[in-house]
Amino acid sequence: MASGEALPGPGVIAAASGAAFTAVVLGQLANAYACRSASRPAWRLPWGSNRMLLGAIGAELGLLAVFLFVPPVAALLGQGPPPLEGFAVALLAIPGVLAGDALHKAFRHRGGAGRTHPVLPHH
């Protein structure tokens, strides 16, 4: 930062922290769906087939809302609700994780060079 530039205020930092936390939570949500199969991408599996997973995701999203929108909790965590743009960027974690997982599975399925771990059987 150049000399004389103002540092971002605590509200901006809290919103940025909230956006980053939201991206991590949404990425983990996508990972939970992606891990349902060792060989098929998440979009080739039925989305509502596991009621326990749906409940866990609902709880995860509910806790995310508490962590971002309940002021004492958000303040304790040093974060706040991100602006709409922050949420939009955080949402990109979902297709990013699902696409990365699908590419990894496709590469393993095709016998990727240098493989050093066993491939789990196809489901």
FENFEN-V46004 format. One line per field, one symbol per residue. ss: DSSP state (A for helix, B for strand, O for the rest). psi: psi as a letter, one per 30 degrees, with the letter a starting at -180 (. if undefined). burial: + if it has 16 or more other C-alpha atoms within 10 Angstrom, else -. A space follows every 50 residues. Layout:
ss: ???
psi: ???
burial: ???
This chain:
ss: OOOOOOOOOAAAAAAAAAAAAAAAAAAAAAAAAAOOOOOOOAAAOOOOOO AAAAAAAAAAAAAAAAAAAOAAAAAAAOOOOOOAAAAAAAAAAAAAAAAA AAAAAAAAAOOOOOOOOOOOOOO
psi: klkfkklkleeeeeeeeeeeeeeeeeeeeeeeeegfkffklefglkegfj eeeeeeeeeeeeeeeefefjeeeeeefhllklleeeeeeeffeefeeeee eeeeeeeeeghkkgkglkkllk.
burial: -----------++++++++++++++++++++-++--++++++-------- --+---+--++--+--+++----+---+++++---++--++-++--+++- ++--+--+---------------
